[in-house]
Amino acid sequence: MKFIRSGLMLLLLAEGILSFAAAQQSQDLLRPKPGNPVLRSELLAMRDRDQDIRNEWIRRMSAKSVDSAFVAQMNALDSTNTQRVKAIIHEFGWPGTSLVGQDGAEAAFLIVQHSPDTSFQKSCLPLLTAAFQGGEVSGQDLALLTDRVLVREGKPQLYGSQAKLVAGRLVLDPIEDQASVDKRRASLGLPPLSEYLEFLKQLYHLKD
């Protein structure tokens, strides 16, 4: 189920980034120029490579043709991207919107979210939290990375962003104090969990 859960979240992230870019395209001229356009371009190129190989993985998953060589190729790309983002963060701190623009910041987050290095992801959480508080990243990014780290560590998630498919049904990974999850989600500007789940079900044509 590991591949299925990862595939669901990867596809959601890919479509979320693309739809956001389309919706904001008409406003780009009104946005401040990124402080480091060269770094932004590098991050966007890394994002494109990340998405290309994952789109191919989704295609192969549908055709049941994923093999060990392809998985190794994807893992190698994730490791290479991780090392580069580590160096970027070491030099610049968390690459937020003022440094690399909205799309560059989302690209940096995507690379970290797909990193195989859980310790690195965990070390990014304080930086991401500070960046969110400073308006440099979205609450969705903070929720996704927080939950990804917790689930990888075998702990309950906080925001309900991590799920898997079981017999064609969407099943959330365990949530800490689920009665308060909507309050935590609201603190990051996220919709109630029920709306998020309904969105996923419609997106993937899943059963109730």
N, C-alpha and C positions, 0 to 999 in steps of 0.2 A: 504493500500500500504506500510505501515511501515515495515511489515514483509518481503514483497517481495524485497524492496530496501535493507534491511539489509542482506537478504539471498544472493543477488547478490554479495554484497561486501565481505561477509564472505567466499563464495565459491572462489572468486577471490583471496583473501588473502591466503586461504588454498593451492590452487594450485600453487600460486606464490612461497610460501615458499618451497613446496615440489620440484618444478622444479629447484629452485635455489640450493637447497641442492644436488640434483642429478648432476647438472652441475658442482658444485664445489667439489664434493667428491674426485676427483683425485688430487686436490690441497691442501687438508687438511694438509698433512704432511709438506707443505711448509709454512703454516701459523703459526704465533706466538701462543704459548700456552696461553689460557685465564688466566688472573691473579687470578681468583677465580673459579676453576673448580667445586667446590661443589655448588656454587650459579648457575653456568651454568646448572648443572644437574637438579637443582630444577626448574629453569625456563623452561627447555625442558619438564619436567614432567607436569608442569602447561599447557604448550602449547598443549601437547598431550591430556590432559583431555578436554581442550577447543575445540580442533578439533574433538575429538570423539563425543562430545555431539552435535556439529554443523553438523557433517556428518549425525548423526541420525536425527537431525531436518530437514535437506534437504531431507532425505529419507521419513520422515513423511509428509513433505510438498508435495512431489510428490504423495504420497498416500492419501493426504487430511485427515491425521489422527493426526494432531497436536492438543493436548488438553491442558487445563489450567494447569494440573498437570505437564506436561512435560515442559511447558513454565516456570513455577515456579521453576522447577529443574534447568533449564538452567540459569535463573536469579540468583538463589542462588549461583551457581558456579561462575558466573561473579562477584558477590559481594564478595565472598571469595577470588577470585584471585585478585580483586582490592585492598582489604585490605592488602594482602601480598605484592603486588607490591608497595603500598604506603610505607610500612615499609622498603622495599629494597631501594627505592629512598631516604627515609629519612636517611638511614645509609650510602649508598654508592654514592648517586647522581644518575644521569641517567646511567643505566647499558649498556655501550657501548661495542664495540668489544674488546677493550683491557682488559676489566674486565671479560667478559663472552663469548667472541668469537662471530663470525658472527651469528651463529644460536641462541645463547643465547640472543644477542641483538634483533634479529628479534622476538624471543619469547616474550621478555619483551614488545616490541612495540605492538604485537598482543593482549596481555592481556589489555594494556591500550586502544587500539582501540576498544575493545569489552566491555569496562567498561560502566556500566549504569550511572556513576557519571560524568556528563558533566563538573562540576566545577573542578574536579580532572583532567580530560583530558585537560582543558584549562590551568591549572596550570603547566602542563607538557610541554606546547609549548615552553616557553623560554629555558627549559632544553634541549628539543629536537633540537631546533635551534642551541644552542651552541654545542651540540654533532655533528650535521651535519657539522658545520663549522670546527670542530676538526677532521672530518673524522671518527667519531665513529658510525654514522648511515647513512642510505641511504636517498637521496632526496625524494624517493618515500614515505618513512615513514613520513617524515615531511609534504609532500603534503597531504597525506591521513588523518592525524590527524588534520591538519589545516582545511581542508574542512569539516571533520566530525563535528568539534566543531562549525564552522560557520553555517552549515546547521541545526544543532540541536538548535542553537540560532535564527533560522529564518532569517539568513543573507545570502547574495550571497556568493558562494564559490569562491576561488581564482584560483584553479588549474584544475577544471573540473573533479575531481576524483569521485564525488558522483552522482549516477544515479539511476533511478527506471525503472521498466517495466510497460508499459501502453499498454494493448491490444497487447501484444507480441512485442512491440517496445521499444527500449531503449530511455529514455528521461532523459537528464541531468537536475540536479537541477540548478537553476539560477546561473550565473557566473558574478562576478563583472568585468566590463570593458572587455567583452569577446574578443574584438579586440586585446587585449594585453595578452591574456592567454598563447599563445605559448611562448612569451618572458619570462613570469614568470615560465612556465614549464621548459624552457631551463636553467634558472638560478639554477634549482635543478637537472639538468641532465636528465630530462624527455623528451620523444619524443613528437612531436606535438600532439595536441588534436585529430586531424583527425585520426592519426595512432592508438592512444589509443582506440578510438571509434570503429575503424575497427577490432581491436583485440578482443574487447568485443563482437561484432556482430558475428565474426567467432567462438569465444569460445562457445557462447550460441546459435548459429544457429538462429540468429535473423533476422527479415526483415529489409530492407533498410528504 
